[in-house]
Amino acid sequence: MRLKLKYIATFRYVTGKRSEELEVKDSFKLADLLDLLVKRYGEKFRELVFDKDGGLNEYSMVLVNGKVVNQEKLKLNLKDGDTVCFLPFVDGG
């Protein structure tokens, strides 16, 4: 199964990429993807995605096919061709 990953702003600096395609096994959950990316990109990536208690960081967003995911959606089964986007919240006025 093939996934498309997009990295915005801070995530781009941590990964060194704007995007990538990733081949994964079938029955791959969003939590599995996040674990794989933490192993690949290290502590900085983990800090962007997760809070100190292991929940999703409130200062970043993870979107699957354009829809924001929350803690319950970590069990979401990804499908071939899904696009997962990572971006920090932007605050301003």
PyMOL commands that set and color helices and strands:
alter all, ss='L'
color gray80, all
select helices_A, chain A and resi 10-15+30-41+43-49+71-75
alter helices_A, ss='H'
color red, helices_A
select strands_A, chain A and resi 2-7+19-23+60-64+67-68+83-88
alter strands_A, ss='S'
color yellow, strands_A
deselect
rebuild
show_as cartoon
